[in-house]
Amino acid sequence: MNKENRKQIFIKYAILSAVSLAALYIRCLGLDVISGDFQNCLNVWHLEIENAGPGLNALLHYTGDYAMPYAFVIWLLGKLPVPFLYSLKGFHILFDFLLAVMAGKIVKKLKPASDYGFCLGYGVTLLLPNVIFNSSFWGQSDGLCAAFLLAAFYYWLEERYRLMMLMFGIAFSFKLQAVFFLPFLMIVYWQGRKFSVLHFLLIPFIMLVMNIPAMMAGYPPSITFAKYIGQTGEYPWLYYFYPNLWFFFQARPYYLFGAGAMLLTVSALLLFVVILIRKGVVPNRSNGLAIALWSAYTCCFFLPSMHERYGYFCEILAVLLALIHVRSLWLPMGMVLCVLPKYLYALDLAGNPRWLQGLEAGGNTLLYLVFTCLLWQNLFRDGDHASEPALACQLSKTRGDEKC
C-alpha cells in the first residue's frame, strides 16, 4: 500500500468518525424528549408487558397494534438496566447507523468511480433531519424497517436473491409499510426472471420465524398476519397527516372510500408494469433505484390513512438517487421539507395549521408529478432502446464513458 492510498484511507476514516460522533451527539440531545407516541403507546405497551411478569407469556398482555416481533423487542429492552425511554431510543439509534451503512454501500455500488461514495451515502443519511428526529426524538421504528429494506435493495444489486428476500421478510415482520417495496420485487422478478418465484415463499417463512417468540408465549401462528389485518381500516379518514393526494379529500371516510383508494394505487402500479413490459425495460443498476423510489412513492401518495412517517423509506431512496445523480437533489430536499413540519408538530416543537398542511400536500403532489414525468420520459422516450434510458447514460458518464 503506497503513501497516497494510506492517506486516502486515513481521510475516509476521519470523515466517518467525525460524522458518527456529530450524529451521535445530536441524537443525545433528543434522548429526554417524551413524544405523544411514547407516552400514549410505546410506554403503555412496555408497562403492560412488564407488569405481566418476567416470562415470555407476558406478551399475551400486549395490546398494541405493532407487529409481535416489535413487541418482543419491547420485552427485551425492558430487561435492560436502563430506563425504557433510553433503551428504546438507543435501539433505534443503532439502526440509524445500520441504515447509514447500507446507504453508503449502495452509493458505493452504484457510483464506483467516486472514492468517497460510501462516506457520502453514510454521512448524508445519518445527518438527515427526518432520520434524526424519527429515532432519537420521536422514538419511532421507521429506521429499523428502512435499514432492512435498503439491505434488500443492496442484495438485489448483488444478485443475491435469497438474502434479498430474507431482508425483506425481516422488514415486513416489523412494519406493514415494508409492503411499499414489494411492487419493486415483483417488477424485478417479472422483467428479469433471474430468480424463481418460489423465492417469494421465503417472505412468509421468515415472518413465521420472526414470530416464534410470540408463538412460544401462546399466540397461534396466525398472529404473524393478524396484527396487519387489524391495522387495515384502523383510522377513520383517508388523510392521516402524510401530505398525499387525500389531503384534498380529507373529509372522506375510510369505510366508504378506502377500497377505492387502494384500487387506485394498484391500478397506477399495474399501468407502470404494463408499460415496462411493452417497452421492454428491465430494472438494472442504472434505473433500479429510480424504479424502486417511484413504486414506493406511488404507494405513499395514493394509499389511504398514511401517517406522516410512512414516507421515510421513499425519502431515503430519494436521497440516494440524488447522491448518484446530483441533478435530482431537488427531490429529496422537497420531500423532506414537506414532512419536516409534521415531525416538529408531533414533537410539540411547532404548529401545523391547515394552511401549512395545504402547502405540504401541494408541494408533495407537485414533486410526485414532476418526478413521475421525468422518470417516464427517461425510461420510455427512446422507444426500442428503452432498456438503456437516460439515467443509464448519466451513470455511465460518472464512470468516464463519454459515448452517451
N, C-alpha and C positions, 0 to 999 in steps of 0.2 A: 504493500500500500504506500503510494507516494505522499509527499507532503501536502499536495493540493487536495487529495482525497481525504486525508486526515483533517484538514482544515474545514472541508465541507461537512464532514460528519460532525465535527465539533459545533459548527454553526447550527446544524439541524437540531442536535440535542439541546443546544442553548435555547433555541426558539421554542421547542416543545416544552422544556422545563419552565421557561418564563410564562408561556401561555397557560400551562397547567396550574402554576402557582397563582396567577392572576385570577383564573377561573374559579379556583377553589376558594380564594379569599372573598370574591364577590358572592359566592354561594353561601359562605358562612354568615354573611350579613342578613340572609333571609331565614336562618335556622329557627329563630324565635317567633317568626310570623305565624299566627294561627289563622288559617283561612276558614271560611264558612264550610267548605267541603270537609276539612279536617275535623272541625268542631261538631258538625251535624251528621257526618257519615263515617269517615275513616276511624276517628277515635271512638265513636259509638260502637262500631263493629269490633274494634280491638277490645273494648271493655266487655262486650257480650261474650267473646271467646275467652278472655282472661278470667272472668267471673264464673265460667262454667267448669273450671278445673284445669289441671295441668295436662291431661291426656289429649290425644287426637280427637276423641269423641266430643271435645269442646266445639269442634267445627259444626256440629249439629245445631248449635245455638246461633250460628251466623245468619243474620237476616239481610245482609247487603245484597246488592244487585250486581256486584262484580263477580267474575268467574271464580270458581273454587280454588284454582291454583293460586290466585291472588289472596284468597282468604287464608290459605296455608302459609303464604309469605307473612301475612299479618300475625299468624300464630307463632311463627319462628321469630319474628322481630320482637314480639312481646316477651320472649325468653331472654333477651339481651339485658345486661345490667345497666341500661341507659334509658332515659325517658323515651316513650314510644314516638313522640314527635321527632326526636333526633334520629332514632334508628330508622324510621320510615323515610325521612328525608335523606339520610345518609345512603340508604339502599338505592334511592332514585338518582342521587348524585353519582353513585358508582356507575349506573347505566348511562348517565350523560357522557362519561369518559369512554365507555364502550361504544356508544353511539358515535362519538367523535373519531374513535379509532377506525370504525367501519367506514365512516365518511372519508377519512384520509386514504384508506386502502382503495376505495372506489375511484377517487380523484387520481391517485397514482396509477391505477389500472387504465383509466380512460385518457390520461394525459401523461404518457410515459416520457415525453420529451422534456417535461418540467422536472428539474432537480428537487424542487420543493413542493411537489404536488401533495404528498402526504401531509406535510406541515400545514399547507394551506387549507386542505379539507378538514384536518383535525382542529386547527385553531379557530377558523371561522365558525364551524359548527358548535364548538364548545362555548363560544362567546356570543352566540345568538341570543337576543333578549328573550324570545319565547322559550328557548331551551332552559335558560337560567331561571326564569320565573316559574316554569312548569314544575320543576323538581324541588328546588331549594326554598322557594317562597310558598308555592301552592301545595306542594307535597303530592303531586299527581303522577300518574304512571305512564303517560304517553311516550316518554323517552324509553321506557322498558320495552314496549311493543315496537317502537320505531327502530330500536337497535337490532332486534331480530329480523325485522323486515329488510333493513339495509344489508344484513348478513345474507339474507335470502337472495337479494339482488346481486350481491358480490359473488355468491356461488353460482348464480346463473352466468355471470360474466366468465367465471372459471370453468363453466360447463360441468360442474359437479352437482348434478341434478338431485341426487338423493339428499345431499346436505342442504340444498335449496329448499326442498320440501320439509326437511326436518326443522329448519329455521322458521319457515312459515308456520308450521304446525305449532311450534312453541309460542310464536307471536299470537296466533289465533287462540291459543289456550288462555292467554291473559286478557285479550280485548277483542270484542266483536269487530271493532273498527279495522282490524287487520284484513278484513274482507276487501278493503279498498285495493289491496294488492292482488287479489285473486283474478280479476279480469286480465291483468298483465300475464299471469301464469298461464291462463287459458289461451291467450293470444300466442305466446311463445310456443306453447305445445302445438296448437293448430297450424301455425305457419311454419314452424321449424321441424316438428316431428323428430327431435333429437333425443327424446326420451319416451318411455312407454306411458300410456295413460294410466297404467297401474301405479305409477309413482304417486298419483293423487291420493291413493289409498293410505299413503304414509301420513297424510294430514290427520284423518280421524284416529289413526293408530297412535300418533304422538299425543293427540289430545287426551285419549284414554289413559296413556301412561302418565301424563301430567296430572290427571285427576285421581291417581292411585291413593294419595293421602286422604282425599275426601271419601273414597270408597272404603278405605280402612276405617274411617270414622263411622261408617254406617250408611252412607248415601248409596243409592243404586247407580249403576253405570250411566243411566240416562241423565245424571246430574251434569255430565260433560256438556250437554247441549241445552239443558233445561233453563239455565240462567239466561242464555242468549234468547231463547224463545220468549222469556219473560220480559226482556228489555224491549222487544218489538211492540210498539204502541204504548210504551210506558208513559210518554209525555203527551199532553192533550193537543198540542198545536204543531202545525207544520214547521214553524220557525221556532228554534230554541237557541238563539244567540249566535250561531255561526252565520256570518254575513253572506248568505247564499240567496238563491232565487226566491226562497219562501219568505224573506223579509217583506216582500211586496204583497204577500198574501197571508200575513201572519195571523189574521183573524179566522183563517180557515181551520176547522178542527181536524185532527189526525184521523179520527174514526170515519170521517166522510171522504177525505182526500188522500190519506196516507198510501193506499194501494195504488192510486193513480200516479202519485209522485214516484213510487218505486218502479212502476211500469215505464214511466218517462225515462228514468235512469237506465234501465235495462235496454230500452229502445235506442237511446243515444249510443250506448256501448256496442250494441249489435250493428247499428249503422256503420260505426267505425270499423268493426271487424269485417263487415261485408266489403267495404271499400278497400281495406287492406288486402283482402283475398283477390278482389277483381284487379287491383293494381300490382299484385304480386310483391307486396312489400313484406319483407321478413325482418322481424326485430333483430338487431345486431348491436355491436358495440357503439356504432355511430348514432343510431336512433333509439336504442332501447331505453335510455334514461328519459328521453322526452316522451316516449310512448307510455312508460310506467307513470310518469307525472300526469299526463293527460287523463289516463284512465282513473287514477286515484282522485284527481281534481274533479273529474266529472261526477264521481260518487259523492264527494263532499258538496258539490254545487247543486245536485238535483235530489239527493235523498232527503227525506223529511226528518225533523227533530234532531238536527245536528248540533251538538254542543260547540262552544267556541273553540275548544281544544282539539276538535276532531280533524282540523286541517293541519295538524302538527307534522304528520308524515309528508304531506304534499309540500309544506314549506321547506322541509329538509331536502327533498328531491329538487325543488326549485333552486335552492342554494347550490347544490352540486352541479346542476345544469349551468348556472351562471359561472361557476368556477371553471367549467370546461369551455363554455362559450361566453366570454365576458360580455358580449352584446345582449345577453339575456339577463343582465343584472337588474334591470327594471322589474322583472317578475318577482323574485323573492323579496326585494325591497318593498314593493307594493303589497304583496301578500302579508308580510309581517306587520306593516303599518295598518292594514285593515283589521287585524286581530289584536294588536297590542292594546288598544283601549279596553277590549274585553277582559284581558288579563288584569289590567290595572283596576278595573271595576270589580272583578271577582275578589281581588285582594284588598278592597276598600281603600285603594290609593288614589282613585279618581272616579268621576261620574261617567255615565254612559247614556246621555239623554237621547231622545228619539231622533233628533236631527243628526246627531253624530252616528247613530246606528244606520241612518239612511245613507250617509256618506260612505260608511264602511261597506254596506251592501252594494251601493252603486259602484264604488271603486273595485270591489272584488268581481262584480259582474263584468265590468269593462276589462279587467285583467284576464278573466276566463275567456271572453270572446276574442280578444286580441291574440292570446296565446293559441287558441283553437285555430284561428285563421292562419296564423304564421306556421303552426305545425302542419296543418293540412296542406298549405301551399308547398312547404319544404318536402313533405312526403310524397305528394301526388302530382306535382306540377310537371314532372319530367316524363309522364306517360309511361312508355315501356321501360324507361330507365329509373322507375320509381324506387327500385331497390337500392339505388345509390343517390339518396337525397342530398339536398344542400347541406344538411347538418353533417353528413359524412365528409363533404368537401371541406367544411370548416375544420373538422377534426383532422383531416389529412394534412391541411396546411400547418397545423400546430406540430406535425411530425416532419415538416420540411418537404412535403410533397406538393410541388407547385403546379402539377398538371391540371388541378381543378381551376 
